[in-house]
Amino acid sequence: MSKRARTKSPEDIQEYDRDPRKVLLKKKKHKRLKRRFRIALHALVIVLIVVFLAGGASKVKSFSYSGNEQVSSEYLNEVMSPYKSSFFFHLPYSKMEKTLKDTPMIKKANVSTDFFGHVKVTIQESEVACYGTIGKRTYILDTAGHVFEKTSDFTFDSLSKYPKMEKFESESQLKEFLPQYLKLPDVLKSSISDIIYDKQKTEDKQVRLIMDDGKSIVVRWNEMAEALNKKRFNYQAYVQMYHDICTFTIRANRIIYMKKC
């Protein structure tokens, strides 16, 4: 048979292509190719993810701080050190902000990050409530409820403008005293110049609050917040009423003794 005789006509080719077996084989081959392509694509994505996670590109690059005038950035870096190896796209923001709020002199904090792994921390600092010295150590009590030792990590213009605590014996006493003190009316706190631990044989929680006018209030610190509430004890009104009284001693939310000047 000649080559001419073996050549298929278009009609023969069309008929061949319409063969159900051939069509089915083509479809199967096409599906296999698509499946292999998907597998290869998935594998490539997985490899890229692994390379990204294993390399430094996925980790936090840096921390920057704003709003911190009294707390050093170096100290904040130490506070944030547990998060430096974290993946920047999956940072525990709430946990980080709580960690910062538990830090002395910080009232609030906001943490954000950009697409390149740079973390920005915005700080709202608290204020000094009062301070005191125990031995050779100076302790700061802030309005956010922190009691901490003053170190080079913290910078203050002057502590003398805040109430000074005297004769306290331990840091634990300061921590017990502060929550009650912070509940006092602002108008009363702004008039206090000194806070003296006035321990007696039968009174181990007694303090003497020395006012700017030289008068004093003697009270137990565990009763202080309730006893000196403005509705119960309006200091300005009592001073006007009893101008010749220099010491008010309070027990169980009432004045039990007034000493003349």
C-alpha positions as CSV (number, residue, x, y, z in Angstrom):
1,M,0.0,0.0,0.0
2,S,1.3,3.4,-1.0
3,K,1.8,6.4,1.4
4,R,-1.1,8.1,-0.4
5,A,-3.3,5.2,0.5
6,R,-2.2,5.2,4.1
7,T,-2.9,9.0,4.5
8,K,-6.1,9.6,6.5
9,S,-8.7,11.9,5.2
10,P,-10.2,14.7,7.3
11,E,-13.4,12.6,7.6
12,D,-11.3,9.8,9.0
13,I,-9.6,12.0,11.6
14,Q,-12.9,13.5,12.7
15,E,-14.3,10.1,13.1
16,Y,-11.3,9.1,15.1
17,D,-11.6,12.0,17.4
18,R,-15.2,11.2,18.0
19,D,-14.2,7.8,19.3
20,P,-15.6,7.7,22.9
21,R,-12.5,5.8,24.2
22,K,-10.2,8.4,22.8
23,V,-12.3,11.3,24.2
24,L,-12.3,9.7,27.6
25,L,-8.5,9.2,27.5
26,K,-8.0,12.8,26.7
27,K,-10.2,13.9,29.5
28,K,-8.4,11.7,32.0
29,K,-5.0,13.0,30.8
30,H,-6.2,16.6,31.1
31,K,-7.4,16.0,34.7
32,R,-4.1,14.4,35.6
33,L,-2.3,17.4,34.3
34,K,-4.5,19.8,36.3
35,R,-4.1,17.7,39.4
36,R,-0.3,17.6,39.1
37,F,-0.3,21.4,38.5
38,R,-2.4,22.0,41.7
39,I,-0.1,19.7,43.7
40,A,3.0,21.5,42.4
41,L,1.4,24.9,43.1
42,H,0.5,23.9,46.7
43,A,4.0,22.5,47.3
44,L,5.5,25.8,46.0
45,V,3.3,27.8,48.4
46,I,4.2,25.6,51.3
47,V,7.9,25.9,50.5
48,L,7.6,29.7,50.3
49,I,5.7,29.8,53.6
50,V,8.3,27.6,55.3
51,V,11.1,29.8,54.0
52,F,9.3,33.0,55.1
53,L,8.6,31.6,58.6
54,A,12.1,30.2,59.1
55,G,13.8,33.3,57.9
56,G,14.0,36.7,59.6
57,A,11.5,38.3,57.3
58,S,8.6,37.2,59.3
59,K,9.9,38.3,62.7
60,V,9.5,41.6,64.5
61,K,12.1,44.1,63.1
62,S,12.1,46.8,65.7
63,F,10.2,48.6,68.5
64,S,9.7,52.3,68.6
65,Y,8.0,54.3,71.4
66,S,6.3,57.6,71.7
67,G,4.7,59.4,74.7
68,N,7.3,58.1,77.2
69,E,8.9,61.1,78.9
70,Q,9.5,59.6,82.3
71,V,10.1,56.0,81.3
72,S,13.2,55.3,79.2
73,S,12.9,53.5,75.9
74,E,15.7,51.1,76.9
75,Y,13.5,50.0,79.9
76,L,10.5,49.5,77.6
77,N,12.7,47.4,75.3
78,E,13.4,45.1,78.2
79,V,9.7,44.9,79.0
80,M,8.9,44.0,75.4
81,S,11.8,41.6,75.0
82,P,9.6,38.5,75.3
83,Y,7.9,39.6,72.0
84,K,11.0,40.4,69.9
85,S,11.0,36.9,68.4
86,S,7.3,36.9,67.6
87,F,5.8,36.8,64.1
88,F,4.9,40.4,63.4
89,F,1.7,39.3,61.5
90,H,0.4,37.4,64.6
91,L,1.3,39.6,67.6
92,P,-0.7,39.2,70.8
93,Y,-1.7,42.9,70.9
94,S,-4.0,42.7,74.0
95,K,-1.3,40.7,76.0
96,M,1.4,43.2,75.0
97,E,-0.8,46.2,76.0
98,K,-1.5,44.5,79.4
99,T,2.2,43.9,79.9
100,L,2.8,47.6,79.3
101,K,0.0,48.7,81.6
102,D,1.5,46.6,84.4
103,T,4.7,48.6,83.9
104,P,5.4,51.5,86.4
105,M,4.4,55.0,85.3
106,I,2.2,53.6,82.4
107,K,-1.5,54.3,82.4
108,K,-2.4,53.1,78.9
109,A,-0.6,51.7,75.9
110,N,-1.4,51.1,72.2
111,V,0.5,48.6,70.1
112,S,0.5,48.6,66.3
113,T,2.7,47.2,63.5
114,D,3.3,47.9,59.8
115,F,3.7,45.4,56.9
116,F,7.4,45.3,57.3
117,G,7.4,44.1,61.0
118,H,8.1,47.5,62.7
119,V,6.2,47.7,66.0
120,K,5.0,51.1,67.2
121,V,4.1,51.6,70.9
122,T,2.2,54.7,72.0
123,I,2.4,55.3,75.7
124,Q,0.1,57.4,78.0
125,E,2.0,57.8,81.2
126,S,0.5,58.0,84.7
127,E,1.5,60.6,87.3
128,V,3.3,60.4,90.6
129,A,0.9,60.1,93.5
130,C,3.5,60.3,96.3
131,Y,6.9,59.0,97.1
132,G,8.9,57.8,100.1
133,T,12.2,56.5,101.3
134,I,12.8,53.2,103.1
135,G,16.5,52.8,104.1
136,K,18.5,54.0,101.1
137,R,15.8,53.2,98.6
138,T,13.3,55.7,97.2
139,Y,9.9,54.4,96.2
140,I,7.5,56.0,93.8
141,L,3.7,55.4,94.0
142,D,1.9,56.4,90.8
143,T,-1.7,57.1,90.0
144,A,-2.0,53.9,88.0
145,G,-1.5,51.8,91.2
146,H,2.2,50.9,90.8
147,V,4.7,50.9,93.6
148,F,8.3,50.7,92.4
149,E,11.8,51.7,93.3
150,K,13.2,54.8,91.6
151,T,16.1,53.9,89.3
152,S,17.9,55.4,86.3
153,D,15.2,53.9,84.1
154,F,12.8,56.6,85.3
155,T,13.3,60.4,85.0
156,F,11.4,62.9,87.1
157,D,11.8,66.7,87.1
158,S,11.3,67.0,90.9
159,L,9.7,64.8,93.5
160,S,9.5,67.5,96.1
161,K,6.2,68.8,94.7
162,Y,4.5,65.5,95.6
163,P,3.4,64.3,99.1
164,K,6.3,62.7,100.9
165,M,5.8,59.4,102.8
166,E,7.8,59.0,106.0
167,K,8.5,56.3,108.5
168,F,7.0,53.5,106.5
169,E,8.8,50.2,107.1
170,S,8.3,48.1,104.0
171,E,7.3,48.1,100.4
172,S,4.4,45.9,101.3
173,Q,3.0,48.6,103.5
174,L,3.2,51.1,100.6
175,K,1.4,48.6,98.3
176,E,-1.4,48.2,100.9
177,F,-1.6,52.0,101.4
178,L,-1.8,53.1,97.8
179,P,-5.2,51.7,96.7
180,Q,-6.9,53.4,99.6
181,Y,-5.1,56.7,99.0
182,L,-6.0,56.8,95.3
183,K,-9.7,56.7,96.3
184,L,-9.5,59.9,98.3
185,P,-11.2,63.0,96.8
186,D,-8.8,64.9,94.5
187,V,-9.4,68.1,96.4
188,L,-8.2,66.5,99.6
189,K,-5.2,64.8,97.9
190,S,-4.1,68.1,96.4
191,S,-3.9,69.6,100.0
192,I,-1.7,66.9,101.5
193,S,2.0,67.7,101.8
194,D,3.3,64.8,103.9
195,I,2.1,61.3,104.9
196,I,3.6,59.9,108.1
197,Y,3.3,56.3,109.3
198,D,2.1,56.9,112.9
199,K,2.4,53.5,114.3
200,Q,1.1,52.9,117.9
201,K,0.9,49.9,120.1
202,T,-2.7,49.3,119.2
203,E,-2.6,50.8,115.8
204,D,-0.3,49.3,113.2
205,K,-2.1,50.9,110.2
206,Q,-2.4,54.5,111.4
207,V,-1.2,57.4,109.3
208,R,-1.0,61.1,109.9
209,L,-1.9,63.2,106.8
210,I,-0.2,66.6,107.1
211,M,-2.0,69.2,105.2
212,D,-0.6,72.3,103.4
213,D,-2.1,74.5,106.1
214,G,-0.2,72.6,108.9
215,K,-3.2,70.8,110.2
216,S,-3.4,67.0,110.2
217,I,-5.8,64.1,109.9
218,V,-5.1,60.9,111.8
219,V,-6.8,57.8,110.3
220,R,-6.2,54.1,109.7
221,W,-5.2,53.6,106.1
222,N,-7.5,50.6,105.6
223,E,-10.5,52.9,106.6
224,M,-9.1,56.0,104.8
225,A,-11.0,55.8,101.5
226,E,-14.4,55.5,103.2
227,A,-13.8,57.7,106.2
228,L,-12.5,60.7,104.2
229,N,-15.1,60.5,101.4
230,K,-16.3,64.1,100.7
231,K,-19.8,63.2,101.8
232,R,-18.5,62.0,105.2
233,F,-15.6,64.4,105.8
234,N,-15.5,67.7,104.0
235,Y,-12.1,68.9,105.1
236,Q,-12.6,72.5,103.9
237,A,-15.9,72.8,105.8
238,Y,-14.5,71.4,109.0
239,V,-11.5,73.8,108.9
240,Q,-13.9,76.7,108.5
241,M,-16.1,75.5,111.3
242,Y,-13.3,74.5,113.6
243,H,-10.6,77.0,112.7
244,D,-8.8,76.5,116.1
245,I,-8.5,72.7,115.6
246,C,-5.2,71.4,114.3
247,T,-5.7,67.6,114.5
248,F,-8.7,65.5,113.5
249,T,-8.6,61.9,114.6
250,I,-11.0,59.6,112.8
251,R,-12.2,56.1,113.7
252,A,-14.9,53.9,112.2
253,N,-15.8,56.8,109.8
254,R,-16.4,59.4,112.4
255,I,-14.3,62.0,114.2
256,I,-13.5,60.8,117.8
257,Y,-11.0,63.4,118.7
258,M,-10.1,67.0,117.8
259,K,-6.9,68.6,119.2
260,K,-6.6,72.4,119.4
261,C,-3.7,74.2,117.9
